[in-house]
Amino acid sequence: MAKKSTSSSAAAKAAENAGMAPLAPTTTNSIKSTSGGLSYNQLGQNLYKTYITSSSKRIKLIDSFLIFLVLLGIFQFAFCLVVGTFPFNAFLGGFGATVGQFVLLASLRIQINENNYGQFKAVSPERAFGDFVFGSLILHFIVYHFIN
């Protein structure tokens, strides 16, 4: 039995020396208990307090609209499962509009966040909002014509 473990560790060392990843993990990682640190409840409370104190009103408004869009998408999908998909193009149009609006809003949130000003130096918050409105109009125009 000892020969088997030394040969497997020798194979792992040989694979490591050859530049390949070993086939099996050679060490085990232990999971540390959270009793010494913060509990998940305290971690969530700290995260919420930090979010409330450090986020601007614009970011909070965008986040609430993002949560609404997620809930709306879940409701549309559940409605489709329960009731049926008779006007399937209407379901696809509504669900596509929800997902598209979520993506546009998430990109607006990224562009107007104060922490990301270094990455979007050329884009002012007003320009980002204008791009969002233009993209939303194009999205809803496409959805309107898809539904027919």
N, C-alpha and C positions, 0 to 999 in steps of 0.2 A: 504494500500500500504506500510505503514511503517512496518507493521508486516512482510510482505513478505521479505523486505530487511534485517530485523534483523534475521529472521529465516534462510535466505540464508547465512548470515555472521556467524550465530551460527552453521550452518551445516559445513561451511568451517573451523571454529575453532575446531569443534568436529573431523572432518577428519584429521586436522593437529595434534591434540592431539593423535589420534589413529595411527599416523605414515603413514597415507595415504595422497596422494596429493589431494588438493581440486578439485572439478569437474569444477568449473568456476573460472576464475581469480578474485581475490578480489580487486586488485588495477589496475589502468590503467597507462601505461607508456606513457609519452608524447615524441614526436619526436622533438629533438632540431634542430634549424635552423643552417645551415652552414654559415650564414652571419657573425658570430662572429669569426669563425675559418678560416681555409684554404678552398678555393674552390676546386672542383674536378680537375680542370685544373692545379692549383698550386700544388696540391698533386701529380698529375701525373708527372709534371715537376720535382718536388723534388725527386720523386722515380727514375726517369730516370737519373738525375744528380748523385744521390748516386750510382746507378748501374754502370754508366760509370766510376766514379772515384774509386770505391772500388772493382770492379770485375777484376779478372785477365784475360789475353788474352785467356787462355785455357777455362775458364768458358764462356766467350763471344762466342768463337768458337762453343762450345758444345750447347749453347743456340740458336745460329743461325741455327745449324743443327737440333735441336729439332723443331724450327719453320718451317723449310723446311719439316720435316716429317709430321707435322700436316697439312700443306698446301697440301702435296702430298696425304695424306689420304683423305682429303676433296675432292680433285680433282678426285681420284679414285672412291669414292662413288658417286659423281655427274655424272661421266662418266658412271657408272653402271646404274644409274637411267635414264639417257638420252638415251644412246645407247642401253642398254640391257645387259643381262648376258649370252650371248651364250656360250663363254668358261668360265663357272662359276668357274671351278677349277683354272683357271688363275687369275680371280678376287680375289678369296679367298686366293690364294698363295701370290699375290702382296699385298693385304690389310693386310694379316697376317704378311708378312715380314715388312711392314711399322710399324705396331703396335709393333711387337717384337723388331725391331730396336729402336723404341722410348723408350721402357721399358729398354732395355740394356743401352742405352745412358743416360737415367735419373739416373740409378743406378751408372753409371760411374761418372756422375756429382756430385752425393751425396758423393761418396767416395773420390773424389779429391778436394772437396771444403775445403778451409782452415779453415772454421768455424767448420767443422765436424772432424777434426783430432783427437779429444778426443774420439770419438766413434769408429774410425777405426784405432787404434794405430798399430795393427798387419798388416794392409794392406798398403803397400807403393803405391804411385801413379803409379809407373811402374807396380806393380803387378795388380793393378786395371785395368790398360790399357790392360795388357796381358789377364786378365779374360774377358774383353770386346771383344777383338779380337777373343778369343777362342769361346765365346758365339755367336758372330756374324757368325763365320764360321759354327758352328753347326746349327744355325738358317737357314742360307742360304742353307746348305746341305739338311735340311728337306724340305724347300720350293721347292728346285729344284726337289726333288723326289716326292713331292706332285703334282706338275704341270705335271710331267711325261714327 
